[in-house]
Amino acid sequence: MTTPLTEVVAAVLTRANGDVMLASRPPGKVYAGYWEFPGGKVEASETLQAALARELKEELGIAVVRADRWITRVFAYEHATVRLNFFRVVEWQGEPHPHEGQTLSWQAPAQVTVSPLLPANFPIVKALTLPPLLGITHAESLGVEPFLARLDVALEQGLKLIQLRDKSLDAAARLALAQETVRRAHRHGARVLVNGSLELARAAGADGIHLDSAAAAKLNVRPDSEWVGVSCHDAAELAHAAALSADFALLSPVLPTLTHPGAATLGWECFEALAAASPIPVYGLGGLERSDVALAQSHGAHGVALLRGAWT
């Protein structure tokens, strides 16, 4: 017998410093004492946005001002199978207070101190440690030394996630670039993922790997790496990235680019539909700039990925 799917909204209330709110389930409820993101069941004929606004008013006494769709995950508990529609709530009116006997706690995603978490929320907390901006290396065109100088500037300005690409460099030069990029990035607390083999990533001391769509298509299981990103261009590739349990995806091209004039693009409407259905965070790539982070997030993106724009 198929377990009915329960539609649920979940709110990631986010402060300016990145802290998010977790709430403990009150006595008398299933999984009492476990911590989760505020939210609840969607009522019949209710939109997700209406359900989110109602639940946060009832549970916390706040009025939602801005909530962006983020990701959607299905999770099977013993008592129910739920589809969790996550929203990033970045603006609200009122001060959150527990209205239903729960306990509230603001937590840094990288250092969650409350426990136990509901099992469905472990990948969510990890995903929330991903920054809104991802830089893709561009040393092939800039030259290695000029690129490294620009890398230093970007790191000083707060860049925290880098994909090392530069596939046309010979093996020795690419390894040297990867090692130096990792060394400089780690000095600033930034992560580096190598677009290529696990062997190269490990030799460079990188934090993970990034798979292009062709490399991902050859795999049926997640690579043995702490962080895994995947490049995608359509719904099928996004679904495969999620099946590999990738930590995030790059979805492109969103808008026209200088390097591929006239090429077909997703556009924001298609991007938003794909990102909303994805169980993993999605970065928009193609024709975007640093200033487009908020716009991309309003269309369901976790953030934006930049090639040239990350180093200017």
Contacts in CASP RR format, 6 or more apart in sequence:
PFRMAT RR
TARGET T0000
AUTHOR 0000-0000-0000
METHOD contacts of the structure
MODEL  1
MTTPLTEVVAAVLTRANGDVMLASRPPGKVYAGYWEFPGGKVEASETLQA
ALARELKEELGIAVVRADRWITRVFAYEHATVRLNFFRVVEWQGEPHPHE
GQTLSWQAPAQVTVSPLLPANFPIVKALTLPPLLGITHAESLGVEPFLAR
LDVALEQGLKLIQLRDKSLDAAARLALAQETVRRAHRHGARVLVNGSLEL
ARAAGADGIHLDSAAAAKLNVRPDSEWVGVSCHDAAELAHAAALSADFAL
LSPVLPTLTHPGAATLGWECFEALAAASPIPVYGLGGLERSDVALAQSHG
AHGVALLRGAWT
3 76 0 8 1.000
3 80 0 8 1.000
3 81 0 8 1.000
4 80 0 8 1.000
4 81 0 8 1.000
5 74 0 8 1.000
5 81 0 8 1.000
5 82 0 8 1.000
5 83 0 8 1.000
6 41 0 8 1.000
6 80 0 8 1.000
6 81 0 8 1.000
6 82 0 8 1.000
6 83 0 8 1.000
7 41 0 8 1.000
7 42 0 8 1.000
7 48 0 8 1.000
7 82 0 8 1.000
7 83 0 8 1.000
7 85 0 8 1.000
8 39 0 8 1.000
8 40 0 8 1.000
8 41 0 8 1.000
8 42 0 8 1.000
8 82 0 8 1.000
8 83 0 8 1.000
8 84 0 8 1.000
8 85 0 8 1.000
9 39 0 8 1.000
9 40 0 8 1.000
9 42 0 8 1.000
9 48 0 8 1.000
9 51 0 8 1.000
9 52 0 8 1.000
9 55 0 8 1.000
9 84 0 8 1.000
9 85 0 8 1.000
9 87 0 8 1.000
10 36 0 8 1.000
10 37 0 8 1.000
10 38 0 8 1.000
10 39 0 8 1.000
10 40 0 8 1.000
10 84 0 8 1.000
10 85 0 8 1.000
10 86 0 8 1.000
10 87 0 8 1.000
11 21 0 8 1.000
11 37 0 8 1.000
11 38 0 8 1.000
11 39 0 8 1.000
11 52 0 8 1.000
11 55 0 8 1.000
11 56 0 8 1.000
11 67 0 8 1.000
11 86 0 8 1.000
11 87 0 8 1.000
11 89 0 8 1.000
12 20 0 8 1.000
12 21 0 8 1.000
12 37 0 8 1.000
12 70 0 8 1.000
12 86 0 8 1.000
12 87 0 8 1.000
12 88 0 8 1.000
12 89 0 8 1.000
12 124 0 8 1.000
12 128 0 8 1.000
13 20 0 8 1.000
13 21 0 8 1.000
13 38 0 8 1.000
13 89 0 8 1.000
13 92 0 8 1.000
13 96 0 8 1.000
14 20 0 8 1.000
14 88 0 8 1.000
14 89 0 8 1.000
14 90 0 8 1.000
15 106 0 8 1.000
18 108 0 8 1.000
18 109 0 8 1.000
19 106 0 8 1.000
19 107 0 8 1.000
19 108 0 8 1.000
20 37 0 8 1.000
20 106 0 8 1.000
20 107 0 8 1.000
20 109 0 8 1.000
20 128 0 8 1.000
21 37 0 8 1.000
21 38 0 8 1.000
21 96 0 8 1.000
21 104 0 8 1.000
21 105 0 8 1.000
21 106 0 8 1.000
21 107 0 8 1.000
22 35 0 8 1.000
22 36 0 8 1.000
22 37 0 8 1.000
22 104 0 8 1.000
22 105 0 8 1.000
22 107 0 8 1.000
22 112 0 8 1.000
22 114 0 8 1.000
22 117 0 8 1.000
23 35 0 8 1.000
23 36 0 8 1.000
23 37 0 8 1.000
23 38 0 8 1.000
23 59 0 8 1.000
23 98 0 8 1.000
23 102 0 8 1.000
23 103 0 8 1.000
23 104 0 8 1.000
23 105 0 8 1.000
24 33 0 8 1.000
24 34 0 8 1.000
24 35 0 8 1.000
24 36 0 8 1.000
24 102 0 8 1.000
24 103 0 8 1.000
24 105 0 8 1.000
24 114 0 8 1.000
25 31 0 8 1.000
25 32 0 8 1.000
25 33 0 8 1.000
25 34 0 8 1.000
25 35 0 8 1.000
25 36 0 8 1.000
25 102 0 8 1.000
25 118 0 8 1.000
26 32 0 8 1.000
26 33 0 8 1.000
26 100 0 8 1.000
26 101 0 8 1.000
26 102 0 8 1.000
27 33 0 8 1.000
30 77 0 8 1.000
30 79 0 8 1.000
31 77 0 8 1.000
31 118 0 8 1.000
33 116 0 8 1.000
34 116 0 8 1.000
34 117 0 8 1.000
34 118 0 8 1.000
35 105 0 8 1.000
35 114 0 8 1.000
35 115 0 8 1.000
35 116 0 8 1.000
35 117 0 8 1.000
35 118 0 8 1.000
35 121 0 8 1.000
36 117 0 8 1.000
36 118 0 8 1.000
36 120 0 8 1.000
36 121 0 8 1.000
37 86 0 8 1.000
37 121 0 8 1.000
37 124 0 8 1.000
38 55 0 8 1.000
38 56 0 8 1.000
38 59 0 8 1.000
38 60 0 8 1.000
39 52 0 8 1.000
39 55 0 8 1.000
39 56 0 8 1.000
39 59 0 8 1.000
40 51 0 8 1.000
40 55 0 8 1.000
40 59 0 8 1.000
41 51 0 8 1.000
42 48 0 8 1.000
42 51 0 8 1.000
42 85 0 8 1.000
43 51 0 8 1.000
43 54 0 8 1.000
46 54 0 8 1.000
48 69 0 8 1.000
48 85 0 8 1.000
48 87 0 8 1.000
49 67 0 8 1.000
52 64 0 8 1.000
52 67 0 8 1.000
52 87 0 8 1.000
52 89 0 8 1.000
53 63 0 8 1.000
53 64 0 8 1.000
53 67 0 8 1.000
56 62 0 8 1.000
56 63 0 8 1.000
56 64 0 8 1.000
56 89 0 8 1.000
56 92 0 8 1.000
57 63 0 8 1.000
58 99 0 8 1.000
58 100 0 8 1.000
59 98 0 8 1.000
59 99 0 8 1.000
59 100 0 8 1.000
59 102 0 8 1.000
60 96 0 8 1.000
60 97 0 8 1.000
60 98 0 8 1.000
60 99 0 8 1.000
60 104 0 8 1.000
61 94 0 8 1.000
61 96 0 8 1.000
61 97 0 8 1.000
61 99 0 8 1.000
62 92 0 8 1.000
62 93 0 8 1.000
62 94 0 8 1.000
62 95 0 8 1.000
62 96 0 8 1.000
63 92 0 8 1.000
63 93 0 8 1.000
63 94 0 8 1.000
64 89 0 8 1.000
64 91 0 8 1.000
64 92 0 8 1.000
65 91 0 8 1.000
65 92 0 8 1.000
65 93 0 8 1.000
66 89 0 8 1.000
66 90 0 8 1.000
66 91 0 8 1.000
66 92 0 8 1.000
67 87 0 8 1.000
67 88 0 8 1.000
67 89 0 8 1.000
67 90 0 8 1.000
68 87 0 8 1.000
68 88 0 8 1.000
68 90 0 8 1.000
68 297 0 8 1.000
68 298 0 8 1.000
68 300 0 8 1.000
69 85 0 8 1.000
69 86 0 8 1.000
69 87 0 8 1.000
69 272 0 8 1.000
69 275 0 8 1.000
69 276 0 8 1.000
69 300 0 8 1.000
70 86 0 8 1.000
70 87 0 8 1.000
70 88 0 8 1.000
70 281 0 8 1.000
70 300 0 8 1.000
70 302 0 8 1.000
71 86 0 8 1.000
71 124 0 8 1.000
71 127 0 8 1.000
71 275 0 8 1.000
71 276 0 8 1.000
71 278 0 8 1.000
71 279 0 8 1.000
71 280 0 8 1.000
71 281 0 8 1.000
71 282 0 8 1.000
72 83 0 8 1.000
72 84 0 8 1.000
72 85 0 8 1.000
72 86 0 8 1.000
72 276 0 8 1.000
72 277 0 8 1.000
72 278 0 8 1.000
72 279 0 8 1.000
73 83 0 8 1.000
73 84 0 8 1.000
73 86 0 8 1.000
73 120 0 8 1.000
73 123 0 8 1.000
73 124 0 8 1.000
73 279 0 8 1.000
74 81 0 8 1.000
74 82 0 8 1.000
74 83 0 8 1.000
74 84 0 8 1.000
74 279 0 8 1.000
75 81 0 8 1.000
75 82 0 8 1.000
75 84 0 8 1.000
75 119 0 8 1.000
75 120 0 8 1.000
77 119 0 8 1.000
77 120 0 8 1.000
82 120 0 8 1.000
84 120 0 8 1.000
86 124 0 8 1.000
88 297 0 8 1.000
96 104 0 8 1.000
97 104 0 8 1.000
98 104 0 8 1.000
105 114 0 8 1.000
107 113 0 8 1.000
107 114 0 8 1.000
109 125 0 8 1.000
109 126 0 8 1.000
109 128 0 8 1.000
109 129 0 8 1.000
110 129 0 8 1.000
112 125 0 8 1.000
117 125 0 8 1.000
123 280 0 8 1.000
126 247 0 8 1.000
127 247 0 8 1.000
127 248 0 8 1.000
127 280 0 8 1.000
127 281 0 8 1.000
127 302 0 8 1.000
130 161 0 8 1.000
130 247 0 8 1.000
130 248 0 8 1.000
130 281 0 8 1.000
130 302 0 8 1.000
131 159 0 8 1.000
131 160 0 8 1.000
131 161 0 8 1.000
132 293 0 8 1.000
132 297 0 8 1.000
132 302 0 8 1.000
132 303 0 8 1.000
132 304 0 8 1.000
133 159 0 8 1.000
133 160 0 8 1.000
133 161 0 8 1.000
133 290 0 8 1.000
133 293 0 8 1.000
133 303 0 8 1.000
133 304 0 8 1.000
133 305 0 8 1.000
133 306 0 8 1.000
133 310 0 8 1.000
134 161 0 8 1.000
134 162 0 8 1.000
134 163 0 8 1.000
134 250 0 8 1.000
134 283 0 8 1.000
134 303 0 8 1.000
134 304 0 8 1.000
134 305 0 8 1.000
134 306 0 8 1.000
134 310 0 8 1.000
135 154 0 8 1.000
135 159 0 8 1.000
135 161 0 8 1.000
135 162 0 8 1.000
135 163 0 8 1.000
135 305 0 8 1.000
135 306 0 8 1.000
135 307 0 8 1.000
135 310 0 8 1.000
135 311 0 8 1.000
136 162 0 8 1.000
136 163 0 8 1.000
136 165 0 8 1.000
136 305 0 8 1.000
136 306 0 8 1.000
136 307 0 8 1.000
136 310 0 8 1.000
137 147 0 8 1.000
137 151 0 8 1.000
137 162 0 8 1.000
137 163 0 8 1.000
137 164 0 8 1.000
137 165 0 8 1.000
137 166 0 8 1.000
137 177 0 8 1.000
137 181 0 8 1.000
138 147 0 8 1.000
138 165 0 8 1.000
138 166 0 8 1.000
138 307 0 8 1.000
138 308 0 8 1.000
138 310 0 8 1.000
138 311 0 8 1.000
139 147 0 8 1.000
139 148 0 8 1.000
139 166 0 8 1.000
139 169 0 8 1.000
139 177 0 8 1.000
140 166 0 8 1.000
140 168 0 8 1.000
140 169 0 8 1.000
142 150 0 8 1.000
142 311 0 8 1.000
144 173 0 8 1.000
144 177 0 8 1.000
147 311 0 8 1.000
148 180 0 8 1.000
148 181 0 8 1.000
148 184 0 8 1.000
150 311 0 8 1.000
150 312 0 8 1.000
151 162 0 8 1.000
151 181 0 8 1.000
151 184 0 8 1.000
151 185 0 8 1.000
151 311 0 8 1.000
152 184 0 8 1.000
153 311 0 8 1.000
154 310 0 8 1.000
154 311 0 8 1.000
155 184 0 8 1.000
155 185 0 8 1.000
155 187 0 8 1.000
155 188 0 8 1.000
155 190 0 8 1.000
156 188 0 8 1.000
158 188 0 8 1.000
158 190 0 8 1.000
159 188 0 8 1.000
159 190 0 8 1.000
159 310 0 8 1.000
160 188 0 8 1.000
160 189 0 8 1.000
160 190 0 8 1.000
160 191 0 8 1.000
161 190 0 8 1.000
161 191 0 8 1.000
161 193 0 8 1.000
162 181 0 8 1.000
162 185 0 8 1.000
162 190 0 8 1.000
162 191 0 8 1.000
162 192 0 8 1.000
162 193 0 8 1.000
163 192 0 8 1.000
163 193 0 8 1.000
163 194 0 8 1.000
163 195 0 8 1.000
163 210 0 8 1.000
163 305 0 8 1.000
164 177 0 8 1.000
164 178 0 8 1.000
164 181 0 8 1.000
164 192 0 8 1.000
164 193 0 8 1.000
164 194 0 8 1.000
164 195 0 8 1.000
164 204 0 8 1.000
164 206 0 8 1.000
165 195 0 8 1.000
165 210 0 8 1.000
165 307 0 8 1.000
166 174 0 8 1.000
166 177 0 8 1.000
167 174 0 8 1.000
167 195 0 8 1.000
167 196 0 8 1.000
169 177 0 8 1.000
174 200 0 8 1.000
175 200 0 8 1.000
175 203 0 8 1.000
175 204 0 8 1.000
178 192 0 8 1.000
178 194 0 8 1.000
178 200 0 8 1.000
178 201 0 8 1.000
178 203 0 8 1.000
178 204 0 8 1.000
178 205 0 8 1.000
178 206 0 8 1.000
179 203 0 8 1.000
179 204 0 8 1.000
179 205 0 8 1.000
181 192 0 8 1.000
181 204 0 8 1.000
182 192 0 8 1.000
182 204 0 8 1.000
182 205 0 8 1.000
182 206 0 8 1.000
182 207 0 8 1.000
185 191 0 8 1.000
185 192 0 8 1.000
186 192 0 8 1.000
191 207 0 8 1.000
191 208 0 8 1.000
191 227 0 8 1.000
192 204 0 8 1.000
192 206 0 8 1.000
192 207 0 8 1.000
192 208 0 8 1.000
193 201 0 8 1.000
193 206 0 8 1.000
193 207 0 8 1.000
193 208 0 8 1.000
193 209 0 8 1.000
193 210 0 8 1.000
193 227 0 8 1.000
193 228 0 8 1.000
193 229 0 8 1.000
194 200 0 8 1.000
194 201 0 8 1.000
194 204 0 8 1.000
194 206 0 8 1.000
194 208 0 8 1.000
194 209 0 8 1.000
194 210 0 8 1.000
195 209 0 8 1.000
195 210 0 8 1.000
195 211 0 8 1.000
195 212 0 8 1.000
196 209 0 8 1.000
196 210 0 8 1.000
196 211 0 8 1.000
196 215 0 8 1.000
197 209 0 8 1.000
198 209 0 8 1.000
198 223 0 8 1.000
198 224 0 8 1.000
198 225 0 8 1.000
201 208 0 8 1.000
201 209 0 8 1.000
201 225 0 8 1.000
207 226 0 8 1.000
207 227 0 8 1.000
208 225 0 8 1.000
208 226 0 8 1.000
208 227 0 8 1.000
208 228 0 8 1.000
209 223 0 8 1.000
209 225 0 8 1.000
209 227 0 8 1.000
209 228 0 8 1.000
209 229 0 8 1.000
210 228 0 8 1.000
210 229 0 8 1.000
210 230 0 8 1.000
210 231 0 8 1.000
211 219 0 8 1.000
211 223 0 8 1.000
211 228 0 8 1.000
211 229 0 8 1.000
211 230 0 8 1.000
211 231 0 8 1.000
211 246 0 8 1.000
212 231 0 8 1.000
213 230 0 8 1.000
213 231 0 8 1.000
213 232 0 8 1.000
213 233 0 8 1.000
213 237 0 8 1.000
216 230 0 8 1.000
216 231 0 8 1.000
216 232 0 8 1.000
216 237 0 8 1.000
216 240 0 8 1.000
216 241 0 8 1.000
216 244 0 8 1.000
216 246 0 8 1.000
217 237 0 8 1.000
217 240 0 8 1.000
219 244 0 8 1.000
220 244 0 8 1.000
221 244 0 8 1.000
222 228 0 8 1.000
222 244 0 8 1.000
222 245 0 8 1.000
222 246 0 8 1.000
223 244 0 8 1.000
227 247 0 8 1.000
228 244 0 8 1.000
228 245 0 8 1.000
228 246 0 8 1.000
228 247 0 8 1.000
229 241 0 8 1.000
229 246 0 8 1.000
229 247 0 8 1.000
229 248 0 8 1.000
229 249 0 8 1.000
229 250 0 8 1.000
230 237 0 8 1.000
230 240 0 8 1.000
230 241 0 8 1.000
230 244 0 8 1.000
230 246 0 8 1.000
230 248 0 8 1.000
230 249 0 8 1.000
230 250 0 8 1.000
231 237 0 8 1.000
231 249 0 8 1.000
231 250 0 8 1.000
231 252 0 8 1.000
231 285 0 8 1.000
232 238 0 8 1.000
232 240 0 8 1.000
232 241 0 8 1.000
232 249 0 8 1.000
232 250 0 8 1.000
232 251 0 8 1.000
232 252 0 8 1.000
232 282 0 8 1.000
233 251 0 8 1.000
233 252 0 8 1.000
233 253 0 8 1.000
234 274 0 8 1.000
235 274 0 8 1.000
235 277 0 8 1.000
237 249 0 8 1.000
238 249 0 8 1.000
238 251 0 8 1.000
238 274 0 8 1.000
238 277 0 8 1.000
238 278 0 8 1.000
238 282 0 8 1.000
241 249 0 8 1.000
241 280 0 8 1.000
242 249 0 8 1.000
242 278 0 8 1.000
242 279 0 8 1.000
242 280 0 8 1.000
246 280 0 8 1.000
247 280 0 8 1.000
247 281 0 8 1.000
248 280 0 8 1.000
248 281 0 8 1.000
248 282 0 8 1.000
248 283 0 8 1.000
248 302 0 8 1.000
249 278 0 8 1.000
249 280 0 8 1.000
249 281 0 8 1.000
249 282 0 8 1.000
249 283 0 8 1.000
250 282 0 8 1.000
250 283 0 8 1.000
250 284 0 8 1.000
250 285 0 8 1.000
250 305 0 8 1.000
251 266 0 8 1.000
251 271 0 8 1.000
251 274 0 8 1.000
251 275 0 8 1.000
251 282 0 8 1.000
251 283 0 8 1.000
251 284 0 8 1.000
251 285 0 8 1.000
252 266 0 8 1.000
252 284 0 8 1.000
252 285 0 8 1.000
252 286 0 8 1.000
252 305 0 8 1.000
253 260 0 8 1.000
253 263 0 8 1.000
253 265 0 8 1.000
253 266 0 8 1.000
253 285 0 8 1.000
253 286 0 8 1.000
253 287 0 8 1.000
254 265 0 8 1.000
254 266 0 8 1.000
254 267 0 8 1.000
254 268 0 8 1.000
254 271 0 8 1.000
254 284 0 8 1.000
254 285 0 8 1.000
254 286 0 8 1.000
254 287 0 8 1.000
254 288 0 8 1.000
254 296 0 8 1.000
255 265 0 8 1.000
255 267 0 8 1.000
255 286 0 8 1.000
255 287 0 8 1.000
255 288 0 8 1.000
256 262 0 8 1.000
256 263 0 8 1.000
256 265 0 8 1.000
256 287 0 8 1.000
257 263 0 8 1.000
257 286 0 8 1.000
257 287 0 8 1.000
265 286 0 8 1.000
266 274 0 8 1.000
268 299 0 8 1.000
271 284 0 8 1.000
271 299 0 8 1.000
271 300 0 8 1.000
271 301 0 8 1.000
272 299 0 8 1.000
272 300 0 8 1.000
274 282 0 8 1.000
275 282 0 8 1.000
275 299 0 8 1.000
275 300 0 8 1.000
275 301 0 8 1.000
276 300 0 8 1.000
281 302 0 8 1.000
282 300 0 8 1.000
282 301 0 8 1.000
282 302 0 8 1.000
283 296 0 8 1.000
283 301 0 8 1.000
283 302 0 8 1.000
283 303 0 8 1.000
283 304 0 8 1.000
283 305 0 8 1.000
284 296 0 8 1.000
284 301 0 8 1.000
284 303 0 8 1.000
284 304 0 8 1.000
284 305 0 8 1.000
285 304 0 8 1.000
285 305 0 8 1.000
285 306 0 8 1.000
285 307 0 8 1.000
286 305 0 8 1.000
288 296 0 8 1.000
288 304 0 8 1.000
288 305 0 8 1.000
288 306 0 8 1.000
289 304 0 8 1.000
289 306 0 8 1.000
289 309 0 8 1.000
290 304 0 8 1.000
290 306 0 8 1.000
290 309 0 8 1.000
290 310 0 8 1.000
292 304 0 8 1.000
293 303 0 8 1.000
293 304 0 8 1.000
296 303 0 8 1.000
296 304 0 8 1.000
297 303 0 8 1.000
END
